[in-house]
């Protein structure tokens, strides 16, 4: 991937989009990034158009995180075309902020107007339980990285406003759907950290004092890129473990995270099926 101060990112985006476009039946309408443990999402009434491994897309970094398939699946119901990104890239895999955000720009280049981001998060809010869903209303980028660093404005303006990164109308629609389906959905602030180590108890207590309700190792850079290139953003976090800062809490395990992600994924599936019906 390019040096952040070069103009190579937009060239990689164009190359990747040019590779995928001929395989589509129509431009994308919506794209969904499927986080840890969430790759099994399906939408009734949609048929498969094409599946492409990230490894087969020019310039696209491989996804190496557990349960991230590293595959772009395009589906359609004849009226809407949706991209399902089964897996993402993370800073903790050794990728740059621009590499983490490359897929976001490619999805926009393929026509997407809306980006739905899902992730697995630790619950900092004492009212949350593992398996819950949190609707992200705002975030804190605590990674120390930003995909917009550099001097190239080809993909968007250099200083985009980030005061309202998550689309209010989409949040209102999800809230209404959740109420109708009797699914409890919390709203809160997501803190994005570097990883891959989980937070210390002291760090979790600090994040709670700062006003964060959930913490994870993804999402914030993708959302910055999405706002940068003009995508409407909806964020849903699967609460996979409690992160209250209790030093007596049992250690978190990947097995527990994936099990609780599956519980939350079943709720997210209902919400997104209704949203995209």
N, C-alpha and C positions, 0 to 999 in steps of 0.2 A: 504494500500500500504506500501511497505517496507521503512525502514530507508534508506536515500540515500547512506549510507556507507555499505549497505548490498548487497548481490548478489541475492536478491530475484526477481528483475525486470525480469531477463531473464527467471526465472522459471515461472513467470506469463505469459510472452509472449509465452513460449512453451505450457503452459496449454491452453491458449486462441486459439492459432493456431491449436492445436490438436483437439479442439472442432469443429472448422470451416472446416478443411481440408476435412473430409469425405463428406461434403455437396457440395463440388465443383466438377464441371465437368472437370476442368483443373486448373493448377496453375494460379495465377493472372499475368497479364501483366502490367496493369496500375491501379492506385488507385486515386480517386478524392475525396478530402475533400470539402464538400459543406457547405459554411458559412452561416451566418445570411441572411435569405430571399432567399436562393439559392437552397433549397432542392428539387425544382420541376424539376431540370435538367433531360432531357431525351435524349437518343441517338437512332435515327432511325436505324432500322436494327438489333438491339440488343434485345434479349429475356431475361426474368427474369429467373435466376437460383435458387436463394434463397434469402430470406430476414430474417435477424436475429436482434432482438432487442438487444441493448447493454446490457440490464439487464440480457439477457439470455446467455451472453458470460462470462465464468469464469474469474474473475479478472478485468473485464472492468468497469470503472466508468460510472455512469449514466450521460447523458447530460441534464442539467437543464436550459440552456439558452433559451430565447424566440425564437420560430420558429426553434429550433433544435430538429428534430424528435427522435434522439437517435437510429438510425437504420442503419445496414450495409446491403446494397443491392448489390448482385452479379449479373451481367448481362454478356451476351456473344453474339457475332455474328457468332460463330462457328470457328473464327480464333483468336479473341482476347477475353480475359476474363478481365472484368473491375469491380472494387469495387467502389461503390458509398457510401461514408460515410455521411449520412444525419445527420449532427450534429457533434459537437466536444466538448471537455472539455476545460475549461478555468481556469486560476489561480484564477480569481475573484469568481469562484464558491466554492472556498475553497480547491481545489485540489493542489497537489504538482506538481512540474515540471515533475517528472517521470510519474505521473498519466496522465497528459496532453499529454504526448508523447507515452503512451503505445500503442495506436492504430497504430501509425507509425511503430513501431517495429513489431507488429503483421502482418501488411500488407506486410512488407518485408519478414517475415517468411513464408507467403503464396505465395511467388514467385514474388511479384511486383518488377518491375525494375524502374518504373517511378511513382513519386508522383506529382499530380497536386493539388495545394493548392488554394482555393478560400476564400475570406473573404469580409466583409463589412468594409469600411474604411472611415474616415473623410479626405476630401481633403485639404491639406495644401498648395498646389500649386494654385496660382491665375488663372492659365490657365485651371484648371479642373472645371467641372460642375457636379452637382448631376446626377447620371445615367451613368456617364462615366466609362470606364474600364482602369485600370492602370496595365501594365505588370511590375511585380516587378523585378528589376535588382539587388537589394541589400537590405539589411535591417540593422536596428539598434535594438539590443536587450536591451531595457531599462526597462525590467521587474524586474531586480535584481535577476533573477532565471536562472538556467541552468540545463537541465535534465541529464547532464553528470557528475554532482558533485558526487564524490564517488571514489571507488577504483576497481570497477569491469570492466574488459575489454572484457567480454564475447560477448557483442553485437557490439563491434567496438573498434577501438583504442582510447586511453584516450584523446589524444590531436589532433583531426582532424583539418585540414586546412579549415578555413571558408572564405577565401578570394574571392571565387567564388561559393557561395552556389546555385545560380540559373543557370541552364544549358543554355549555350549560344545557342546551336543548337535548343533547344526547343523554346527559345525566338525568334530566327530568323524565325522559322516555323510559329509561331503565328503572327509575324509582316507581313510576306508574305500573310498569309491567310486574315488578317485584311485588307490589301491593296486590295486584289482581291475582297473582299466582301464589300469594301467601308465602313468599320467600323473604326472609330477613336479609336486608342489605344495609350494611353500615356505610356511612360516608366518612372520609378522613384524609389525612395528609400522609403521603408516602415519602419515606427517606431512602434515597438511593446511595448505597455505599460501595466501596471498591471490592471487598471480598478478596479471596475466597473463604478466609476464616470467618466464622460467625462472630458476632459482636460480644465483647466482654460484658459482664453484668453492669459495670460502671458506664460503659458506652450506651447500653440500653437505657439506663436511668437518665443519662444525659439527653438522649433522643426524646424521651418522654417529656422532660422538662422543656425541651425546645419546641414541643407541640406536634411531634410526629405520632401517628397512630399505627403505622406499619413500617417495616424496614425490609429492604431486599437489595439485590446486587445487579439490577437491570433497570429498564424502563426509562429512566430520566434522560439518558442521552438520545434514545430513540424519539422521545417526545420533543426534545429540543429541536432535533432534525425535522420532525413532522411539522412543528409550528413554523420553522424556518422555510419550509417549502410549500406551506399553505394547506396542509391537511387538517381536517377536523378530527379531534382526538377524544376517544373514550377509553378510560383506564379501569380495569377490574383486577383486584388483587385477591388471590386465594390465601386465606390465613391458614398456614400449615403448621404453625407452632406458636407457643406463647413466648414472648421476649420481654418480660416485665422487669428484668434486672434483679430477680431473686437469686441470690447466691446459692440457695439450697435447692434450686430447680434441677431436675434430672437433665442430663445432657441430651441435646437434640440429636436425632439420627436421621439419615437420608431415608430410611424405610418409613419412619413416622411422617416425614415431610411428604413423601409420595402418596402415602395412604390418605392423609388429610387433604392433599391436593385433589385426589380423586373425588372426595366428598364434595369439595367446593366446585369441582369441574362439572358435576352433575347439575348443580344449581346454575352455574354460568351457562351451561348448554341450553337450559330452558329459557333463560333471559335472552340469549343471543338468537335462539330460534324464533322467538316472538318478535324481536327487534328487526330481524331480517326476513320475516315471512312475507 
